[in-house]
Amino acid sequence: MRLYLLLASLLSMPAFAGEFVLSIDGLSLAEGERIAGIRIDLPDGRFTAVMNIPVGWWVKVDPPIHARLEMGAVHGAGFLNDAGALKEIARIQSDNKPTVKGTIILYLSYEDKKKELEITDSDIKLTKVDG
């Protein structure tokens, strides 16, 4: 009987214990830089929702193990002048505080080219969801 209760309690536990909302916050753009896209890697969790998608952007989410979220502007009119549009962009489930790695793709209007910028821990905000 004890074994049955132990198994029942283990099976009823959620696969992921914590839920978080992901924002890109604190990213400063230089004069002439605009955000053309973003790539977020989540090696120890999974994306459960994508929210607040900027107008004119596409979205792709890869499978749960070593999950990846990619978003980008369909055309230049969708490039972002301000990282404020990347607040509360995804919901994540993870056993612990997730490890988040990522890249911002910037369009440099003064050089008419793109460059990739690694997202640092100071650019990432994870808000624990109560419940």
C-alpha positions, 0 to 999 in steps of 0.5 A: 500500500505504501508503495502505491501511495508513493507512486501515486504521489510521484505521478501526480507531481508536475513535470516542471515545478516553477513557472516564469515569465521571460522579459528582455529588459535593460537592453540599450540600443545605440544610435541607428541600431534597431532590433531585427530578431531574437533567439533564446535558448533554454537548456533546462526548461520548456516554453509554454507560451509566447506572448506580446509578439511585436507587430510584423514578427514571425515566431518559431519554437523548437521542441522542449528538450534544449528548447529554442525560441526564435522571433524576427521581423518579417521586413524592415518596418517591423524592426524595433527601435526600443527593447521595451517591446520584448517585455513578457515575451514568453512563459517558461516552466523549469524545475529551478530558475531557468538558464537562459541564453540568447542573441539579439539580431540588430540592424545597423542602419548606418552600415545597412547590415545586421550584427548579433549581440549576446544577451547577458544576464543583466538583459534578462528578467525572469519573474516567478509566477505564483500559483 
